[in-house]
Amino acid sequence: MSLASHLQELRRKHQSLSEAVEQAQRSPGADDLQISEMKKQKLRIKEEITRLSQA
């Protein structure tokens, strides 16, 4: 997998997680722990995108 396609895939995952977090936060019975884990995963992906973009 090329760097460009890997970055594109990471950006897609980040966007997907963003949408999942927003949807979960709007849900009345949302699990705060699950939302927190999604946010952490989203942050890790963003850090990876930043690291790879600077390489």
C-alpha positions in Angstrom: 0.0 0.0 0.0 1.4 3.4 -1.0 1.7 6.2 1.5 -0.9 8.2 -0.2 -3.5 5.4 -0.2 -2.6 4.7 3.5 -3.2 8.3 4.4 -6.5 8.3 2.4 -7.6 5.2 4.3 -6.7 6.8 7.7 -8.6 9.9 6.8 -11.6 7.8 5.8 -11.5 6.0 9.2 -11.1 9.3 11.0 -14.2 10.7 9.3 -16.2 7.6 10.0 -15.3 7.7 13.7 -16.3 11.4 13.7 -19.7 10.6 12.4 -20.0 7.7 14.9 -19.1 9.9 17.8 -21.6 12.6 16.8 -24.3 10.0 16.4 -23.6 8.4 19.7 -23.5 11.8 21.5 -27.0 12.5 20.1 -28.3 9.2 21.3 -30.0 9.4 24.7 -28.7 6.0 25.9 -25.2 6.4 24.7 -22.4 4.6 26.5 -19.9 7.3 27.7 -17.1 4.8 27.9 -17.7 3.7 24.3 -17.7 7.4 23.2 -14.5 8.0 25.1 -12.8 5.0 23.4 -14.0 6.2 19.9 -12.5 9.7 20.7 -9.2 8.2 21.7 -9.1 6.0 18.6 -9.9 9.1 16.5 -7.1 11.0 18.2 -4.6 8.2 17.5 -5.6 8.1 13.9 -5.2 11.9 13.6 -1.7 11.7 15.2 -0.8 9.0 12.7 -2.0 11.1 9.8 0.0 14.1 11.1 3.1 12.0 11.6 2.9 10.4 8.1 2.2 13.7 6.5 5.4 15.2 7.9 7.6 12.3 6.8 
